[in-house]
Amino acid sequence: MRHGRIGRTLGGSALLAFLALPVLAPVTSKADTAPTPSGSAKAAALQVTLSPQALVNIALPPSLTSLLAQLPCNVGTVAANALTNTTTVSLDASSNDGVLNSGATDFVSGEATSEALGVDLQGIDGLVTGVENVLNGDLSCLTGNSSTALPVNVQTLLTPLTSALQGVVTPLHSVLGQLSATVNINKSAHVTLDQNPLLMDLLDLSTPLGDLNLGPYDAVAVSQAGAQKYGITTGPQLEAHNSTTNIAIGASLPLGSVSSLGNLTDLFQNLTTTLQGDLSSITSQLGLLNPGGGALPTTSVVQTVCTTLGGLLGGATTTCSTLTPATGVSALTPQLTALQGSLTSLLNGLPALQNVLGALPKSIDLLGLITTGGETSSVLTQPQNGGVHSIASTVIPDLKVLEVMGTPLLELKGLSSSAEAFVNGVDTSAPKGTVSFLELDILGHAIVIPGLGTNQTITVPTPLGDVTVVIGVGTPQTINNTPTRKTEAADALHVAVINGDANGKSPIALLGGAGGTVVDVLVAGSQVDDAMTAVAAVPQTSVQATSTNLPSTGMVGPLGFAVVVVLGLAAAGLRFAARRSGRAAGSASDLPID
């Protein structure tokens, strides 16, 4: 019997896609002489997706992001290209599936997966390079990326400016230099039948995102022989479990020497005056080379212009004495014109750069992006009484997302779900499912939830502006209920927070433009599927569980784009501090399911 794995990593896929349930016909074959039961269970605690536009606006004042957008070099175009991917964090998912022998006493194939953490920061590494170059003193974009050397007097004045800019980003180098290597972090344990069970203890990782402390989490898939081999006294089973005591995502990234930038006023003024003087000289030289009326300049004039250009650049660009009027015009005019363009571009870009530097804060703050603790997800499938028994559960006591002026934009409390089924061909008891949900707060204000299995879209006015909250509250669903197959799905909640009211007006400025999905959260989903004739395991699809489909509003779409210059720095500072409670020594199959 073919046994296919379901969803090894969460990555950027939706939590509900992880729990998507293929309702398939039992697998049969002419060669089958007796039914071969199968069982599967899945539990996924949390997936949070954050809008890059909101991250930028929370990290730095909107007035500063507006100034950043005014920098030259097509920064805005780079932003649109780089920010097509959002920041996604997935936490605590467990799954198993397997096929038993015809007597339903032992497994003949199976697997178990515990996925502790998945972080997806795709796209951020691409924009960081441009950010670092501008703030690290690479002013080539301000000069139009011309290969023409700048005048010596201009280079002399740019040296202290470059040094000051480098001082600003020095504290970020250790983060930015390694970010591209860790834009995706996935920590999981996966075993197939009778592989050595995996029990991952506390795992400390040092990354550009901060320290990640994961575990314990485990995965066990054993037959009767495997249970004896590995000393698992509870017999054949497919089990996975993980738990989180605390995780806090967010950081404050200090910028170095910001206060010293206020002392650059005189330098900018001297640089402006020097650029204006050089441009005046270049304009005069171009006029001497091109007297008008089709006439050529004299040899003396050509040599004077050549010497003047060499003086600006700190050395002759060609042998002036060999130039004739005709060759002088053809050789010197392009050089002067290119230099004129570079200096004009730099002169025009200096005010924007000076405005940005004058408005830089002492740090880039992204505190309280995601705070949560106490999560668990557990799955267990075992042979039992001539059949198969599966149970799945997930619990999230409290979740806070995206702190805005000291208060979480979204807080969820008391979320849990469970699903349980037993099938042996004669038992008629129904599969069971539970969903619980205590409270949903928006910026500290509790939102009334009508009940389980409900969908609603409401506008929440706040002192900072309006947000629209799209809520789908799940309810246990019995999909199959016969003596030969029982399937139960229970998904707690799906919430999307959209900036602005239902008409896209009165948005919260700190969260970006109106109509953008700021936060998308999928939490607490469980499902089981047991059958007396094996059901084929198939790859995951994008099909969502029906109990928490969001109502259609026309507002939930791609998350908004943002200014390039900030998000790379902001996302580089995501800091994970996950402290997970250890499990007592003993059987790897013990599940904390009430």
Secondary structure, DSSP 4 states (H G I P E B T S, - for coil): -------S--TTS-HHHHT-----PPP--TT-SS---EEEEEEEEEEEEE-HHHHHHHHS-HHHHHHHHTSSTTHHHHHHHHTTS-EEEEEEEEEEEEEE-TTSSSEEEEEEEEEEEEEE-TTHHHHHHHHHHHHTT--GGGGTT--SPPPHHHHHHHHHHHHHHHHHHGGGHHHHHHHGGGSEEEEEEEEETTSPPEEE--EEEEETTEEEEE--EEEEEE-HHHHHHHT-TT-SEEEEEEEESBEEEEEEEEPTTGGGGGGGHHHHHHHHHHHHHHHHHHHHHHHHH--STTPPPPHHHHHHHHHHHHHHHTS-SS-GGG--HHHHHHHHHHHHHHHHHHHHHHHHHHHHHHHHHHH--SEEEEEEEEEEE-EEEEEEEEEETTEEEEEEEEEEEEEEEEEETTEEEEEEEEEEEEEEEEE-SS--PPPEEEEE--EEEETTEEE----TT-EEEEEEEETTEEEEEEEEE---EEEEEETTEEEEEEEEEEEEEEES-TTS-S--GGG-STT-EEEEEEEEEEEEEEESSPPPP----SPPPGGGPPPP-S---SPPP--HHHHHHHHHT--B--B-PPPPSS-TT-----
